[in-house]
Amino acid sequence: MTAATEPIQHLTVADAPRCQPLSDEAGWNQLPSDWAMMLENGQGFSIADETGVPGATALALPMGPRIGWISMVLVTQKMRRQGHAKRLLNACVDWFEHSGRISFLDATPAGEPLYRSMGFTPVLELVRMKGFGGGTANLDSLRPTLHSDLPWIAALDKDAIGGERAFILENLLSRNGVVAFVREAQDGYVLSRAGRIATQIGPIIAPSAESAEQLLSAALAAISGPVFIDAVAIHPLVTTLETWGFSKQRPFLRMAKRLNEKIKDRSRLFAAAGPELG
């Protein structure tokens, strides 16, 4: 059987532990709980290695009826350069197009040429900032997030990213040790989640750069250890983070296939939830 004819298999939530070694090998930040959430709410595709475990993966995560998110495009070292990533990407795109959804993803520099060759075009530049938690925060006009805040948080989120991912926000808010704050004016919020390497802070959605910085400093003050923040490159938050001792780790390029409409309120998005969640 050639690489081009090896069968593409569907993944289920039960496969999350078997997929985790792929993201570990790549040095990514996901935990098994992240894999499980995505597989429970989306469709995972894989190609098995010679032992029958997933050796290549891609995941299609619907975010409402209009858009879908492609993530976890991973190929183990011994199976690379055989066309597996492109086959699995096409499976995700076809799955979304069958339901009328536009495909989105956050590309690393290594993956960008492949995505461009498949018709993906740039939407937004992001930069991963790496640093450490700690510090002090001004909590005026802020408070910890409650589950009862989810409806208005999800509405803000939908305007900022163009898709519906209340199920992701609810999952993150339900995790032990989550650090999350909202503005009392109900016009901004920040969430975080534990990761294998670092705590990921994001999304951050706010009405201004100043309020985004306040939300971020509140989250940082409540977190210890390494932190990742995937900041939107056009905002001054990147420069602010550098003054706080953060360094640029890598860029991401948000891309979409056949995007024919404008996202409503992108100016309010200051940091993403991570390349696997948008």
N, C-alpha and C positions, 0 to 999 in steps of 0.2 A: 504494500500500500504506500503510495507516494504522499508527500506532505499536502499536496493539493486535494487529495481524496480522503484524507483522514476525516472521520465523521465529526461534525460539530455537535456537541452534547449540551443539553439544558441543565443548568445548575439549580439546586434548591437550597433552602435555608440549611438543610443538613450538611451541605457541602462547605459551609463557612470554615470549619477547622481545616479542611483539606486545601482551601484556597489561601489561608493565612501564610504558609511558607513562601508563596510567590511574592507577596508584598514585603515580607521580611527580607527575602533575597535582594529585592530591588532597593532596600533601605528606606522604604516608605513608612508612614506613621500610623497606618490603620491598625485597629484592634479587631479581634474576632467579632465583637459586638457591632462594629461598623459593617463588616461583610454581611453579618446576619440581617441587619436592618435593610441593607440595599437588596439583598436576595429575597427578603420577604416582600418587598414592595416593588420589585422590578423583575427583569428577566436576565439571568446570567447565561453566558455562552462559554464553552470551553472546548479545548482539544486536549486529549489525554496524552501523557507520556507513555513510555514503554511499560511502566508499572501499573498504568490505569488511573493514576491520579492526575488532576488538572495540571498541565504543563503550560497552558496558554489560556488567558481569560479575557473577556470584555463584558461589561455590564450595562444594560439599558434600563434607566430609571425614569419612568414617566413622572412628569411634574404638571399634572392637569392635562386638559385636552389639547393644548396648543404646542407644548414643547416637551422634549425628552432629553435626559442627560446621559451621556456616555462616559463611563469611567472604568477604572481598574483594568486598563488595557495593559496586560502583563504577559511576558513570555520568558520562561526560565532560560537561563544562559545556554543550556545544551540544545534548546529547540529554536534558537534565534536564526534569522536570515533564511527562513523557509516559507515566508508568506503567511504565517499564522495570524499575525496582528491584523493584516489587511482583510483576511477572510472573516475574522471575528468582528471587526469594525463594520464591514458590509452587512453582517447579520444583524447588528444593532440598528444600523441606518434603515435597513429593509423593514425591520420590526416596527420602527417608529413611523416610517412612511406609509406603511399599511394602515396605520391608525390616524394618519393625517398630521402627525407631529413633526416639528422642526427639531433636528438634532443639534445639540450643543455639546461642547466639551472644553476643558482647559488643557491646552497642549504644552508639554515641555519642549524645549528647543530640539531635543532629539526626535520627538514625534511630529513636530510641525511640518516637515517636508511631506510626510505621508498624508497628513490630513489635507494639506493644500492640494495634493495630487488627486484627492478624492472629492474635491469641490468645496471644502470648508474655507470660509473667509473670516478674517479677523473682526472681532466685535469690541474687545476690551483688553487692555494690558494690565497684568497683575505682577507683583513682585513679592516673593516670600521673604519676610523679615524674621531673623532669628535673634532671640535675646533671652532674658530671664525675667521672671515675675518678681514682684516686690514693689516697694515704694509706698507713697502715701496717695490718698485720693480725696478729692472734694466731692462729697456725696449730696451736695445741695441739688435739689430737683431730681434726684435719682432714688431708686429703691430696688431691692431684690425682686426678681421676676417671680410671679405667681402663675400657676397653671390657668387661672382665670384670665390672664393677659393674652392667652394664645390667639383668640379671634382677631384682635386688633394688630398683634404682632404679625400674624400670617397675612393680613391685608397689606401692611406696609411692605412685607417681604415680596408679595406678589407684584406690587408696583415696581419694586426695585430690580427684580430679576426677570420678570415676565412670565414666571411659572408659579405653580401652586405646590408648595412643599410643606404644608402644615404638619404632615406626618413625620417629616424630618425634625422640625422644631419641637414637636411633642415628644419624640423619642429622646432628643438631647436634653430637654427639660426634665425628663424622667430618670436620667442617669444619676447614680450616686456621686456626690461631690461636685455637681455642676455649678459653675460660677456664671451667673446671669444677672444683668441689671437692665432696668427700663427707665426711661425718662417719665416723670409723673405727668407730663403733658401728652403722653401717649403718641409721641412722634419720633421715637428712637429706642433702640435696644442693642445689647451685645450678649452673645452666647459663647460658651466655650465647651470643649470636650477633651477628655483625657486621650492621649495617644501613646503609641509604643515608645516614641522617642521624646516627644514634647507635648505640652498642652496646646491644642489649636484654639486660638481665639478668633471667632467669627461665626456667623456674619456680624458686621457692625453696620447698622443702618441708622442714619441720623439726619437732622435738618441742616446741619452746618459742620464745618471742620472743627470748630471749637467744641461742639457737643459730642462729636465723634471722639475727640481726644479725651474728654471727660469720662465718657463711657469706657474707653479703653483703659485709662488710668485706674478706674474703679476695679475693672477686671484684673489688671495686673497686680494691684495691691492685695487681692485675695488669692493669688496663685503663687506658688513657689516652684522653683526649678525652671527648666528650659521651656521656651514658648515659641510657637510659630504664629505669624500673622500674615495672611495673604492679602496684602494691601492693594487697593486700586491705584495704579501708578500715576494717574492724573491728579490725584489729591495731595495736599501738603502733608498728609499723615506719614508718608514715607520719610520725608525730611525730619519731621518731628521724632519719629522712631529712631532715626540715626542719632539725633541729639540725646536721646534717652539711652544710648549705648547698643542699639540693635544694629545688625549688619545684614546686608543683602545676601541671601543664599542662592536664589535662582529665580528667573522670570517664568511666568506662565502667560500664554496668549489664549484668551477666551475666543472660541471660534464657533461658527454656526454654518449649517448647510442649508442653502435656499432660504435664508432669512429675508423676508420681504416686508417687514414692519418694524417700527421703532419700539424699543423697550420704553415703557412709560416714564420712569422716574429714576434713571440710572445715576443721576447726580447725588442721590442719597445713599448709594452703596459705597462704603468706605473700606470694607474688608469682606472677602468671600468666606464661605463656610469651609473651603478646602476644595481641591481639584476634583475630588470624587463626589462632592455634594453641591457644587455651584456657588 
